[in-house]
Amino acid sequence: MSENGWSDGISGGGTVGDRLEGLNLYLIGMMGAGKTTVGQELATRLGYRFFDTDVVIEQATGRSIPEIFATSGEPTFRQVESQVLAELSTYTKLVIATGGGIVLQQMNWSYLRYGLIVWLDVPLDQLYDRLKTDTSRPLLQQDDPKQTLENLLDQRHSLYAQADLHIQVGARETPGQISDRILQEIPGVLKPKIEPPNQ
């Protein structure tokens, strides 16, 4: 049993943590999807460490995300974001909440594929309700933030859909309930280990 004792409910399967064998979990999805909150919950349950790429970027650069966008531009931010993801992907037993646009860079997928990718899919109206008073999101500092949000979602939807696990988040679901669903569904998307043929 792992420290958390979380069982996946499959006979003889052990815990989800045991089945993952140290594989990282990468949470992708739009800003406001709850990746950080759910990621912290998952890390606690699995006995993993938690990282938020935006927080790591701010620590590494000594600047806030809005400041990086304002002074250096989005391309510079995306470059640093890729460097942070590359560094994190070399470790194991991590739950990583990624920035909403991390899927835009093809290079980032080579790092994400080192782990299990979980898409937190939250409806547009729900995202807007969560973000409409949030002034810390550079991409939403527009005259019509809801339309901007819709455009971003349209642009990224097919990329998010490449995730290993697609979790559609309900309006009343708590981070704990979302984490329950993820942990229940992980065993179904883990690729079986290939055993060498008998000699």
N, C-alpha and C positions, 0 to 999 in steps of 0.2 A: 504493500500500500504506500502511496505517496503521502506527504505530510498532511495534505488537505483531506485525504480520504475520499475524494470525489470519485464515485463509481460511474462508469458509463452505462451500467445496466445490462451489459452483454455478458452472458454466462462465460466465465473463464477469461474475460477480457481484461481484468485488472482495472486500473483507473485510466482516465483519459490522459492524465499526465504521463503515466507509464507507457501508454500506447504511442504518445507523441515522440518519446525517446529524445527529448531536448529540442525538437523542431520548433523554430520560432513561429509565432502567430503575428501576421501583419494585418492590421485593420485599415481598410480603405473605405472611402465614401466622401460625400460632400461635407463641407464645413457645417458644423451644427448637428451632425449625425449622431454625436455622442461617443465618438471613438475613444476619447480620453477617459471618460467615466466608465464605459464598458471595459476598456482595456485594463484599467486599474483593478476592476472587479475580477476579471479573468486571471490576471497575474496573481492576485491573492489566492484564488481557488486552486491554481495550478502549482503554486510555489515558484513562480517565475519572477523575473525582474521586469519592471515596466519602464518604457521610454516613450516619450512623445517627441517626434522629430522636430516640431516647431520649438519646443523648449530647449532641445539640444542645440539647435541652430542659434537661438538667442544666447545660450551660455557660451558657445564657441566663438561667436562674433562680438559679444558684449553689446549687441544692439537688439532692439525689439523688432518684431516682424514688420510692423508698419514703417519703422525707421529705415529698414533695409529696402523696402519697396520704394519709399520716398526718395532716398538718397542714391541708391545704386540700381534700382529698377528690378522688375520681375525676373529677367534672365539671370542676373547675378544671384538672386534668391534661389532660383531653380538649380543653379550650379552647386551652391552650398548644400542645398537639400539632397542632391545626389551624392555628394561626398559623405554627408552624415549617414545616409542610408547604406552606402557601401561599407562604412566602418561598422555600423551596427550589425550588418549581415554576417560579419565574421564571428559573431558570438552565438551562443546557443541559450536555450531556456529564457527567451525574451518574448514579451508581448509588446508590440510596437504600434502606437497610434501614428498614422502618417498624415501629412497634409493633404487636403482635398485634391490638389493638382499634381500629386506625385506620379499619377498614372500617365501623365502627358508625355513624359520622357521615356522613350523606348529603352534606354539604358537602364532605367530603374527597374524594369520588369526582370532583368537578369538577376538583380539582387532580391526582389520580392519572391522569385521562384525558388529561392533557397529555403523558403518556409511555406506555411499554409496561409493563403490569402483569404480574408473574410471581408465581404462587402456588407456594410451596414447601410441598407437602402431605406431611406426615410422620405415620405412624400413631400413634395414641394411646399405645400401650405404649412406643414408641420415645421419644416426647415425655416421658413420665413418667420413664423411665430417665434421661434427660438432666437432668431438673429436680428430681428427688426430694430432692436435697441442696442445692438452690439456695435460699438464704434471701433473695435480693434481689428476688423476684417478689411484690409486694404481694397480687395476686389469688389467690395460692396459699397464703397464710398461713391455712389452714383446717384443721379436724379431718381432713377427707378430701380431700387435694389432688388425688388422681387423679379422684375424682368431680367436683370443681370443674373440672378440666381438661376432662373429658368434656362437662360442661355448657357450658363456654365454646366448645368445638369445635362442638357441636350448634347453638349460637346463631349462630355465625359462618360455618358451612360454606357456606350458600347465598350469602353475601356474597363469600367467597373465590372461589367458583366463577365470579364475574363477571370474573375476571382474563382477560387476553388469552392467557396461556400457563399451562398447568397442568402442573407438574412433580411427579410422584409420586416421593418420595425413598425409595430402598432402604436397608435397615438397614446395609449394608456400603459404601455409596457415600461416597467422599471428596468434600470441597468441590471439588477439581479435576475430578472426574468429573461432578459435578452441573453445574458451570460449563460443561464440554464439551457436555453435553446442551442446556443453555439456549442456548448460542451456535449449536448446530446447528439448533435449532428456531425461533430468532428469524426467519430469512428467510421461513418459512412463514406467519407471522402478521403480518408487516409489510404494511400496506395499500399497494397500488401507487399511485404518484403519478398524478394525473389531469393529462394533458397538454392544453393548450388546443387546440381544433380548428383545423385549417389554414384560414387565411384565403383 
